């Protein structure tokens, strides 16, 4: 098994503080730059699983960097450079406390809610008689709050505005940007024989201007179906062949884990870890159309990152 980076504890020049997220560790440099390290940690149902997935951080970082570059004409973003395969350095923004989730299809958690009888998600009405994996007439935006700890919570546009989380003017602007980014992501996916099913975007402000932050169109933030065979599978009510983290959730659910109290994460054997790693590589190659080149993980990954980032920061 290749090495995996699950924890970081860097001390970069000018470092003010560090935020350890579920997957990314974000280092604040002089309140002006952020060093975002995509670790090999993997989370599902808001729980960090006990083993890291080799190359996962590199895959997430490189996909996000590619799509940040390919959507700059729609909205400015926070990225400055990627000095290491697992690191993006960017401008520090004042983040909005909401994630913009956009769905083109009724699947995943939205299907689970619908099947349980919900006909509204985040204040958006869902038509009667829909089936799992069915395409919505038009994509819907179902925002969530950004929880510092624990579960993010569904929230409606009306509630966001009522609570003053985002101003009406800013919300309507990021709403329009979300639709445009999803359209672009869908077009790119279609060229690769994929369907962008749903995804999330995060936004913030730098010098009063709205920018896209964090990741974009990665397997951790997005769900993809293979276009070939979609219609046939849908007509037969079969599961879709997909590229996303959903297969990890399905493995956990099949082994009695959904992040609920008292449930135990099933054993992650080397075989399971390798299978997940291979699935991430498969997604990288399918969505980017490029061969994945593994970074040298036989070395001390943390030392490599520290040297590359320190050199970049000067």
N, C-alpha and C positions, 0 to 999 in steps of 0.2 A: 504493500500500500504506500502511495506517495504521502508526503507530509501534508498536514492541514494546519492552517493558522486559525486558532480559535480565540486567543486572547492577545491583546496588545497593551503595552505600558510604556509608550514613548515619552521622551522629554525633549521636544524640539525647541529650538531657539525661538524665543518670543511667545512660547506657549502659555496661554492664560488658564485654560481648563480643558477637560475632555468629557465627551458624552458617549457612553457605551450603550448603543441601541441593540436591537435584537440581532442584527447582522452587521451593521456598520459602526465603527468607532470614529467619532468626529472630534478632531483636535482644533481648538480655537487658537489661531496665531494672531496676537496683537489686536483682537477684535476686528480684524479686517479681512483675514483669509481663513478658510477652513481646509484642513487636511482630512479627507474622508477615506478611511481605510475599509475596503470591502473585505471582511474576514470570510473564513470558510464555515462560519456558524450557519446553521439552518434552523428556521423556526416554522412551526405550523400550529394553528389554533392558539396563536399568541404565546406559545411555549417554545423556548430554545431547546432543541434536541441535544442529547448528551454527546454526540460525536460530530466533528466537522466533516465537510465534504471536500476532498481535494479538488483544487482548481475552480471551485464555485465562486470564490471571491473575484478571481481574475476574470471569469466569464461575465459576472454581473457588471464589473467595472468597465470592461471593454465594450459590452453591448450598450451600456448607458452612455459612455463617452461617444460612441459612434452615432447614436441617435440624438444626442444633444447637438452634435455638429450638423446633423441632417435636418434639424428643425429650427435652426437659428433664424431663418427668414420669417418664421411664424411668431416667435417670441424670443427675446434675449434670455440667456441662461447664465448660471453661476460659474460654469467651468472656465478655468484658466489653462490647466495642463494636466497630463497624466504621467508623472515622473516615474511611476512604477506600475507594472501590470495590475496591481491590486489597489492603486491609489489614484484619486482625483483631487487636485487642489483647485479651489475656487473661491469666489468672492463671498463674504459673509452677508447674508440677507436677513431681513426681519421676516421670519416665516409666518404665514397665515396659519391659524390653529385648526385648519380643516384640510382634509384630503379630498380631492375631486376624483371620485370613482365614476367611470363611464362604462356602460354596458351596451353591447350590440346584440347580445343574445341572452335568453333566459337560462342561466346555468349556474352551477356552483351554489353559493349561499343564497342567491336570489331565487333559484329554483327550490331550494330547501324551504325557504319562507313561503313561496307560492304554493308548494305542495301541502304545506301545513295550514293553508287557507288564507294567507295574506293576499290582498288584491291592491295593496299600496306599498311601495318601498320608498322610504324617505320622502313621503308626500307625493310620489309619482304614481298615478293610477296605472295598473297593469290589466290588459284586457282579459276577459274570461276565455276559457277554452284553450289556453296556450299549453304547449308541450315542452318537455325538457329539451334544451339546446335549440329552441326555436328562435329565429331572428325577430327582434322587435321591429315594428314598422319604421321607427327612427330610434337611434341610440338614446338611452336615458342616462341622466346624471344622478347618482345616488351618493351624496357626500357622506363622509364620516368625520367625527371629531378626531383630533390627534391626541391620543392618550400618552402621557409621559410614562405611565406604567399600566399594565393590565390591558383590557380590551378597548379598542376603538369602538365608538358607538355611532350607529346610523343617526343621521340628522337631516331634516328637510331644509330647503332653501329658506322657507318662511321662518323657521326656528333660528337659522344662522343670522338672518337680518334682525329678527326680534331681539335676540340676545346681544346684538352688536358685535358679533365675532369678526365680521367683515362688513365694510360699508356697502351699500347697495351698488354704488358705482363700480367699486373694485370687484364685487362678486359677479356682476354682469359681464365685466371684462374677462375675468378668468373663466367664466362659463363659456364664452365665445371662443376663447383660446383652447379650452378643453375639447370642444367639438372639432376645431381645426387640427389639433394635434392627433386626435383619434382618426380623423379622415386621412391624414398623412401616414400614420402608422398602419392603417388598413391597406392603403395603396402599396406601401413598401412590402407588407406581408403578402399581399396578393401576388406580387411579382415573384415571390419565393414559394408559391403554392400553399400559402398559409392563410388562415382567417384570424385577424386580431379580434378576439371575442370580448374581452373586457380588460381594463387597465386602470391605473391610478396615476394622477399627477399631483405634484405639490408645488406651491407657488409662494413667493415672498416678495419683498420690496427692497431695492437697493437705490438709495438716493431718490426715493419717492416713485420709482419706476417698477412696474410689475415684471418679475423674472421667474423663469422655471428653475426649480431647485431639485436636489436629490437625484433620483434615478428616473429612467424613462424606458419603457418597452422591454424591460428585462423579464425573465421567467419568474422572478419574485414579485413583480408588480403587475404582471400581465398574464393573460391566458390565451393560448393559440390553439386552434384546431387545424388539422390538415384539410385543405380544400378538397382534395381528391377523396371521394367516397363520403363526403359530408351528407349530401342529399339522400344517398341510399341508406346510410345508417340512420338518419333522422326519420325517413319513411318507415323503417322497420322498428323504430324505437330503441335502437341499439346505442351503446356508449360510443361517444366520439373518440377518434384517435387524436390525442392532444399533446401539445408541448407546453407544459406549465408545471407549477409545483403541485397541482391537484393530485398527481399520482402519488406524491408523498402523503397527502392528506388521506387518500383512499387506502394506502397501505396501513396507516395508523388506525383508521376507522375499522378496517377489516380485522385489526388486532386489538379492538376494544378500547381505542383511545380517541377522545375528542376534546381533550383539554379540560374535562370536567373534574370537579373535586373528587378525590379518591381514586381516580384513574391513573394507571401507571404506563409510562412510555414503554412500548415493546423493545426487546433487545435489538440493537442495531449491530448486526453482524458485519464482518468485513465485506461479505458478498452484497449485502443491502447498501452499504456505503458506496461500494464501487459501482453498483447499478445506478444509484442516484447521480454519482459523478458523471457516468457515461451519458445519462439522460440530459444532464445540463450541457455537456459537450455537443450532443446531438442538436439541442435547441440552438446553441450558438451558431453552429454551422448552417442550420436551416434558415434561421432568421437573418443572418448577416450575409449568407452566400459565400462565406470565406472559410478556409480550413482553420481549425483552432490550433494554435501553436502553444504548447504547454510551456510555461515559464519553468526555470530550473528550480524545482521544489526539493531537490536533494540537499540544497544549502539551508542555512538558517534563514528562514523566510523573513522573520522580524528584523534581523540584522541587515538583510538586503534592502528592505523597505526603509529602515532608518537611514542607511547610507544614501539611497536615491533621493529621499525627500529632503534630507539635510543639505545635500548638494544643490537641489533645486531652490531651496529657500535661501541658500547662500549664507 
